[in-house]
Amino acid sequence: MRLNRVRELRSLHGLSQKEMAAAIKVRRATISVIENGVIPTGDIMLRIASFFNKDPREIFFEGSVLSTAQEMNEKKIQKRLERANK
């Protein structure tokens, strides 16, 4: 399961983790943990998106991540409806 597209985009641009980290002013280890599924802060998310000239949603909220968020939202709405109908 792909957690985000950071590794894919970095590789497409022929960058090492160290080069990318220097470009967005973070440590190389930060890139590594993001590529392994840790969700970055909003600030770092925006730096990465800007660096690749992409909307952050295209990098961090695609596929199963987005589907999971939508499913959770639908469950919350369903619970609220059930409570309102009691």
Contacts in CASP RR format, 6 or more apart in sequence:
PFRMAT RR
TARGET T0000
AUTHOR 0000-0000-0000
METHOD contacts of the structure
MODEL  1
MRLNRVRELRSLHGLSQKEMAAAIKVRRATISVIENGVIPTGDIMLRIAS
FFNKDPREIFFEGSVLSTAQEMNEKKIQKRLERANK
1 64 0 8 1.000
2 8 0 8 1.000
2 62 0 8 1.000
2 63 0 8 1.000
2 64 0 8 1.000
3 36 0 8 1.000
3 37 0 8 1.000
3 65 0 8 1.000
4 34 0 8 1.000
4 35 0 8 1.000
4 37 0 8 1.000
4 59 0 8 1.000
4 60 0 8 1.000
4 65 0 8 1.000
5 58 0 8 1.000
5 59 0 8 1.000
5 60 0 8 1.000
5 62 0 8 1.000
6 31 0 8 1.000
6 34 0 8 1.000
6 35 0 8 1.000
6 48 0 8 1.000
6 59 0 8 1.000
7 35 0 8 1.000
9 52 0 8 1.000
9 54 0 8 1.000
9 59 0 8 1.000
10 17 0 8 1.000
10 20 0 8 1.000
10 31 0 8 1.000
10 35 0 8 1.000
13 52 0 8 1.000
15 23 0 8 1.000
17 28 0 8 1.000
17 31 0 8 1.000
17 32 0 8 1.000
17 35 0 8 1.000
18 28 0 8 1.000
20 31 0 8 1.000
20 51 0 8 1.000
21 27 0 8 1.000
21 28 0 8 1.000
21 30 0 8 1.000
21 31 0 8 1.000
23 51 0 8 1.000
24 44 0 8 1.000
24 47 0 8 1.000
24 48 0 8 1.000
24 51 0 8 1.000
25 47 0 8 1.000
26 44 0 8 1.000
26 47 0 8 1.000
30 40 0 8 1.000
30 44 0 8 1.000
34 40 0 8 1.000
34 44 0 8 1.000
34 48 0 8 1.000
39 45 0 8 1.000
39 60 0 8 1.000
40 48 0 8 1.000
40 60 0 8 1.000
42 56 0 8 1.000
45 56 0 8 1.000
45 59 0 8 1.000
45 60 0 8 1.000
46 56 0 8 1.000
48 56 0 8 1.000
48 59 0 8 1.000
49 55 0 8 1.000
49 56 0 8 1.000
49 58 0 8 1.000
49 59 0 8 1.000
52 59 0 8 1.000
57 66 0 8 1.000
61 69 0 8 1.000
END
